[in-house]
Amino acid sequence: MTPTLNRTHLTHLLQQEEQLFHKPHPKSYELYQRARKSLHGGVPMLWMIRWAGSFPVFVKEAK
């Protein structure tokens, strides 16, 4: 028996995860929308377009 995927269920789960991600990162979403006006895909490097979520996280600084 070949296993099958329930794509409807997977789509629903992905939508839930994206909503959970969006809630604690509203500033990143705002910055992403602004960046889309001047950067391809709203990101500085093309490989970043493949970010798993609906938008990337923006950080002020990192170490």
C-alpha positions as CSV (number, residue, x, y, z in Angstrom):
1,M,0.0,0.0,0.0
2,T,1.4,3.4,-1.0
3,P,1.1,6.0,1.7
4,T,-0.8,9.2,0.7
5,L,-0.7,12.8,1.9
6,N,-3.7,14.6,3.0
7,R,-2.9,17.9,1.2
8,T,-5.9,19.7,2.5
9,H,-4.8,18.9,6.1
10,L,-1.3,20.0,5.3
11,T,-2.5,23.3,3.9
12,H,-4.5,23.9,7.0
13,L,-1.6,23.1,9.3
14,L,0.7,25.5,7.3
15,Q,-1.9,28.3,7.5
16,Q,-2.0,27.8,11.3
17,E,1.7,27.9,11.6
18,E,2.0,31.0,9.5
19,Q,-0.6,32.7,11.8
20,L,1.3,31.7,14.9
21,F,4.5,33.1,13.3
22,H,2.9,36.3,12.3
23,K,1.6,37.2,15.8
24,P,4.9,37.7,17.6
25,H,6.6,39.2,14.6
26,P,4.5,42.2,13.4
27,K,7.4,44.5,13.0
28,S,9.2,42.0,10.8
29,Y,6.1,41.8,8.6
30,E,5.9,45.6,8.4
31,L,9.6,45.8,7.4
32,Y,9.1,43.0,4.9
33,Q,6.2,44.8,3.2
34,R,8.4,47.9,3.0
35,A,11.4,46.0,1.6
36,R,9.2,44.4,-1.1
37,K,9.1,47.9,-2.8
38,S,12.8,48.0,-3.4
39,L,14.2,44.5,-3.0
40,H,13.4,41.4,-5.2
41,G,11.1,39.3,-3.0
42,G,11.6,41.8,-0.1
43,V,14.9,40.2,0.8
44,P,18.6,41.3,0.2
45,M,19.8,38.0,-1.2
46,L,17.8,35.8,-3.6
47,W,18.3,32.6,-1.7
48,M,16.4,34.2,1.2
49,I,13.2,34.0,-1.0
50,R,13.0,30.3,-0.1
51,W,12.3,31.2,3.6
52,A,9.9,28.6,5.0
53,G,7.4,31.1,6.4
54,S,5.4,33.8,4.6
55,F,8.0,36.5,5.5
56,P,11.5,36.6,6.9
57,V,12.5,37.7,10.4
58,F,14.2,41.1,10.6
59,V,16.7,41.6,13.4
60,K,18.3,44.8,14.7
61,E,21.6,43.2,15.4
62,A,23.1,39.8,16.0
63,K,26.3,38.2,17.3
